């Protein structure tokens, strides 16, 4: 029987909800009947709220779980979202290039794209949409840091770098934000894959 290893599975988009929720979202995306998709989406949101009940309390609105559902589905789940749910256009900031192509990058492992995203988010009004974008940036920063540096990294380091890169405009703390990334899902440069059958047979 073959065994599935974590580094062979798709990366979990929002680790706090776990792989089961992500699998449920993928199942929901495959449903052809819209009414059935809507029912499934509501069940997923209820499951998300049961798993992480503090999300609604921290943001102060019910649609935070729908925001996260949209993000996990990569905005490809066609259901009737509540009014105010986040959209790809509101957090996907890749279209506009930074206005400083010749500027020096402060932290190379984050890259110019992250610095450009931070500038865009700092220009947003305070509110749930900006909070979701700030979380998205911090999560990506931690993933980038772990890609280019050996071992894990404390969230506090990411929050300090984000505070510095945003000129003090983005302040996240371990008390109000947790960045859960499985180290086994990070592909680091030069990482060698060990063969599964590495033991040599014993001589008789």
C-alpha positions as CSV (number, residue, x, y, z in Angstrom):
1,X,0.0,0.0,0.0
2,X,1.4,3.4,-1.0
3,X,1.8,6.1,1.7
4,X,1.0,9.8,0.9
5,X,3.6,12.2,2.3
6,X,2.9,15.8,3.2
7,X,5.3,17.2,0.7
8,X,3.5,15.3,-2.1
9,X,0.1,16.8,-1.3
10,X,-1.2,20.2,-2.4
11,X,-0.2,23.0,-0.1
12,X,-2.9,24.0,2.4
13,X,-4.1,27.5,1.5
14,X,-5.2,28.4,5.1
15,X,-3.6,25.9,7.5
16,X,-5.8,26.9,10.5
17,X,-8.8,25.1,8.8
18,X,-6.8,22.0,7.9
19,X,-6.7,19.8,4.8
20,X,-10.2,18.4,5.3
21,X,-11.8,21.8,4.8
22,X,-9.7,22.3,1.7
23,X,-10.8,18.9,0.4
24,X,-14.4,19.8,1.0
25,X,-14.0,23.1,-1.0
26,X,-12.5,21.1,-3.9
27,X,-15.5,18.7,-3.7
28,X,-17.9,21.7,-3.7
29,X,-16.2,23.2,-6.7
30,X,-16.9,20.0,-8.6
31,X,-20.6,20.0,-8.0
32,X,-22.5,20.8,-11.2
33,X,-25.8,21.8,-9.6
34,X,-25.8,25.4,-8.3
35,X,-28.3,24.8,-5.5
36,X,-26.3,21.8,-4.3
37,X,-23.1,23.9,-4.4
38,X,-24.8,26.6,-2.3
39,X,-25.9,24.1,0.3
40,X,-22.4,22.6,0.3
41,X,-20.8,26.0,0.7
42,X,-23.1,26.8,3.7
43,X,-22.1,23.5,5.3
44,X,-18.4,24.3,4.8
45,X,-18.8,27.7,6.4
46,X,-20.5,26.2,9.4
47,X,-17.7,23.7,9.7
48,X,-15.1,26.5,9.4
49,X,-16.8,28.5,12.2
50,X,-16.9,25.4,14.4
51,X,-13.2,24.8,13.9
52,X,-12.0,28.4,14.3
53,X,-14.8,30.2,16.2
54,X,-12.5,33.1,17.2
55,X,-12.2,34.4,13.6
56,X,-15.7,36.0,13.7
57,X,-15.0,37.5,17.1
58,X,-11.6,39.0,15.9
59,X,-12.9,40.6,12.7
60,X,-16.4,41.4,14.0
61,X,-18.4,40.2,11.0
62,X,-19.9,37.0,9.8
63,X,-18.6,37.1,6.3
64,X,-15.0,36.5,7.4
65,X,-15.6,32.7,6.8
66,X,-17.0,33.4,3.4
67,X,-13.9,35.5,2.7
68,X,-11.7,32.6,3.6
69,X,-13.9,30.2,1.6
70,X,-13.3,32.3,-1.4
71,X,-9.6,32.5,-0.8
72,X,-9.3,28.7,-0.3
73,X,-11.3,28.1,-3.5
74,X,-8.9,30.6,-5.3
75,X,-12.1,32.5,-6.2
76,X,-13.3,29.7,-8.5
77,X,-16.3,28.6,-6.4
78,X,-19.4,29.8,-8.1
79,X,-21.9,30.2,-5.2
80,X,-24.2,33.0,-3.8
81,X,-21.8,34.7,-1.5
82,X,-23.1,37.2,1.1
83,X,-22.9,40.9,0.2
84,X,-19.5,42.3,1.1
85,X,-17.5,39.1,0.6
86,X,-14.0,39.7,-0.6
87,X,-13.2,39.2,-4.3
88,X,-10.1,38.5,-6.3
89,X,-10.0,42.1,-7.5
90,X,-9.8,43.4,-4.0
91,X,-6.7,41.4,-2.9
92,X,-5.0,40.3,-6.0
93,X,-2.6,43.1,-6.4
94,X,-0.4,41.5,-9.0
95,X,-1.6,43.5,-12.0
96,X,0.0,46.8,-11.0
97,X,3.8,46.9,-11.0
98,X,5.6,48.8,-8.2
99,X,6.6,52.3,-9.2
100,X,10.2,51.9,-8.1
101,X,11.8,49.4,-10.5
102,X,15.3,50.6,-9.8
103,X,15.0,50.6,-6.0
104,X,17.0,48.3,-3.9
105,X,15.1,45.4,-2.2
106,X,15.6,45.5,1.5
107,X,15.0,41.8,2.1
108,X,15.8,39.7,-1.1
109,X,13.9,36.6,0.1
110,X,10.7,38.6,0.1
111,X,11.2,40.1,-3.3
112,X,10.0,43.2,-5.0
113,X,6.5,41.8,-5.5
114,X,5.9,41.7,-1.7
115,X,7.1,45.2,-1.2
116,X,4.8,46.4,-4.0
117,X,1.8,44.6,-2.4
118,X,2.6,46.2,1.0
119,X,2.5,49.7,-0.7
120,X,-0.9,48.9,-2.2
121,X,-2.3,47.6,1.1
122,X,-1.1,50.6,3.0
123,X,-3.2,52.8,0.6
124,X,-6.3,50.8,1.4
125,X,-8.9,52.0,3.9
126,X,-8.9,50.3,7.3
127,X,-11.4,47.5,7.5
128,X,-12.0,43.8,6.9
129,X,-10.8,43.8,3.3
130,X,-7.5,45.4,4.3
131,X,-7.2,43.0,7.3
132,X,-7.6,40.0,4.9
133,X,-5.0,41.5,2.6
134,X,-2.5,42.1,5.4
135,X,-2.9,38.4,6.5
136,X,-2.4,37.2,2.9
137,X,0.9,39.3,2.7
138,X,2.2,38.0,6.1
139,X,1.4,34.4,5.1
140,X,3.3,34.8,1.8
141,X,6.2,36.5,3.5
142,X,6.6,33.5,5.9
143,X,6.4,31.1,3.0
144,X,9.1,33.1,1.1
145,X,11.3,33.3,4.1
146,X,11.1,29.5,4.7
147,X,11.8,28.9,1.1
148,X,15.1,30.7,1.2
149,X,16.2,30.0,4.7
150,X,16.8,26.7,6.5
151,X,14.3,25.8,9.3
152,X,11.2,27.5,10.5
153,X,10.8,31.2,11.4
154,X,8.8,32.7,14.3
155,X,5.8,34.7,13.3
156,X,7.2,37.7,15.3
157,X,10.1,38.0,12.9
158,X,7.6,38.2,10.0
159,X,5.5,40.8,11.8
160,X,8.6,42.9,12.6
161,X,9.7,42.8,9.0
162,X,6.2,43.7,7.8
163,X,6.0,46.6,10.3
164,X,9.3,47.9,9.0
165,X,8.6,47.4,5.3
166,X,5.2,49.2,5.7
167,X,6.8,52.1,7.6
168,X,4.8,51.2,10.7
169,X,1.5,51.1,8.9
170,X,0.8,47.4,9.3
171,X,1.0,46.0,12.8
172,X,0.3,42.3,13.4
173,X,1.0,40.5,16.6
174,X,1.1,36.8,17.7
175,X,-2.0,37.6,19.8
176,X,-4.2,38.5,16.9
177,X,-2.6,36.6,14.0
178,X,-1.1,33.2,13.6
179,X,0.7,32.0,10.4
180,X,0.5,28.2,10.3
181,X,2.6,26.7,7.5
182,X,3.7,23.1,7.3
183,X,7.5,23.1,6.8
184,X,7.2,19.9,4.7
185,X,5.3,21.8,2.0
186,X,8.2,24.3,1.5
187,X,10.5,23.6,-1.4
188,X,13.9,25.0,-0.5
189,X,16.7,25.5,-3.0
190,X,19.1,22.6,-3.2
191,X,16.9,20.3,-1.1
192,X,17.5,16.7,-2.0
193,X,14.8,14.2,-2.1
194,X,15.8,10.9,-0.3
195,X,14.9,7.7,-2.1
196,X,12.1,5.8,-0.3
197,X,14.1,2.5,-0.4
198,X,17.5,3.6,0.8
199,X,18.4,0.5,2.9
200,X,20.6,-2.0,1.3
201,X,19.7,-5.7,1.6
202,X,21.6,-7.7,4.2
203,X,24.1,-10.3,3.0
204,X,23.4,-13.8,4.0
